[in-house]
Amino acid sequence: MVAFIYLSLMFLAEAGHGSEAGSFMNFYNEYLNRPGFEAWKFLNLAIFVAVLVYLLRKPLSDAFKAKRDAIRSELIKAEEEKQAALKRLGEVEARLASLEGDVQAILKRANDEAAEDKDRLGEQTEFEIKRLREQGTTVFLTTHYLEEADALADRLAIIDHGKIVAEGTSSQLKQKVAGDVVTIGVDGSGANVLTLVEAMPFVREASHDSETGLIRLYVDRGETAVPHLLRSLDAAGYEPTSISLNKPSLDDVFLRQTGRSLREEAA
């Protein structure tokens, strides 16, 4: 194309050779056709540069395109691997949640079965003891379950460190614990609350368990003592976390005789 333009210009220059003024050939000879500065050198250089750009543009373009496609493929592959990893992670978390549910279900079933076995063995033991008693047989029963002893035994003996500390029927032993039992739960202020309640006239005896934070009171007429206790605690700025009222039990008897609860020892 450039060569065609050059030849055309030269043809025009030959065609206008006859005119002296303003001819293209004069302009060419005056400004372009100088020794060492001929126009054809610039045209050859332009043609060479154009051909070089044309030859190199396509390979470079293809190389850049191939590199771009490779990078894009790697990004797509990385994203796919990320999504697959997230999917596997979700599956693992779901499996762990399912296993946690299975563990809880197994523990619940085991606890239920243990409770059923305990009830069944208790009923069986109670039946056997009654049968033996009807036959005139004396049964010597040792147990840590005070409820079981209260229900089955005619006479009881509390043994502490190898010594009998209390003996009698269940009713006789409970009578040694005068009044009703009130248990109060407090947070971090047990000693102050104990000092407060010990001064109340209806409180016969009071004790504080520093491990559990519970205060145990033996009071007259617990149904009237509890409201008075709550009002006094509120006036003094103490807020109990729990409060309960019970009739004396064998556990209270054991606590009174030994200074500790059998339930706490079993735990």
Secondary structure, 3 states (H helix, E strand, C coil): CHHHHHHHHHHHHHHCCCCCCCCHHHHHHHHHCECCECHHHHHHHHHHHHHHHHHHHHHHHHHHHHHHHHHHHHHHHHHHHHHHHHHHHHHHHHHHHHHHHHHHHHHHHHHHHHHHHHHHHHHHHHHHHHHHHHCCCCCCCCCCCHHHHHHHCCCEEEEECCEEEEEECHHHHHHCCCCEEEEEECCCCHHHHHHHHHCCCCEEEEEEECCCCEEEEEECCHHHHHHHHHHHHHHCCCCCCEEEEECCCHHHHHHHHHCCCHHHHHC
